[in-house]
Amino acid sequence: MSDTQIVWLNTETAAKRLGITTRTLYRFINEGGLPAYRMGRVIRVKQTDVDDFIERSRIEPGTLGHLYPDPVSTGDGDKGDDSDADADS
């Protein structure tokens, strides 16, 4: 027999471990992102699968640029704009 014993989590415990709602957990399971097992009328998730899911969800540095759009230039002369100099001529 193997020394490694499977630790099963119910959906509530798995969701709490992930910091999400059970509804979101079911969505991850349904979309194939997190393996789950039906045992009779209950759904169980392996703790190792939850831990692997956490690691796969890690955000790589530099990948969130889409959340920070480039600042819009206000045109107030902060970039050496010399359009005011022409008005004096």
N, C-alpha and C positions, 0 to 999 in steps of 0.2 A: 504494500500500500504506500502511496506517496506521502511525503511529509507535508506537502502543500495542500491545505484544506481550503475549499472554496468558501468565501464569506459572502453570503447572500444578503442583499439589502432590499427592503420593501420600497415601493415607489416614494413614499413619504420621506423615508430616511435618505434615499438617493437624492431626492430633490433638495432636501436641506443641506446635504453635503455639497451640492453644486451651487446652492444659494439661489435656486429658482423655484417656481411654482410647480406643482405636480402636473398641471396642464402643459407647461413648457416641456417638462420631462417627457410626457406622452408624445408631444410633437417631435422631439429629438428621436425618440424610439421609432415612431411612425415613419419618419424621413430616413431612417437607416443610420443616423449619426451615433446612436448608442444601442448596442445589442441588449436585448432583454429576453426573458424566458417566461412562458406561461406555464404555471404549475397548478393544474386544476383551474380554479376561478381567480387565482391571484397572479400578478406579474412580479417577477423578481429580477434584480439586476446584480451582476457580480461586482463586488467592490473594486476588483482590479480593472474591470471595464470602465467604471466611473473614474478611477484614477487616470487611466489611459485617455479618456475623453477630456479630462482637465488638461493634460499635457498637450493633446492635439489642438486644443482651443487657445493655446498660448499665442499672444500677439507678438509678431516680430517687430523690432524697432524700425521705424520709418515707414510703416504700412498704413498709418492713419492720416496721411496727408489730405485725403479727401474730406476730412472733418474740419480742416482749417483752410478755408479758401484764402487766396491771395488778397492782401489788403488793397482796397480801391484807392487810387490816387485822388486826393481832394483838390488838386490843382491850386493850392494856396502858396505855391512858390517853394515848397520844401525840397524840391529836387533841382534847384538851380534854374527854375523857369524864369526867363527874362522878358516875358511878355509885357510887364509893367514898364520896362525901360523904353519900349517902342512908343508908348503913349505920350512921353514927354517930348518926342521929336516933332 
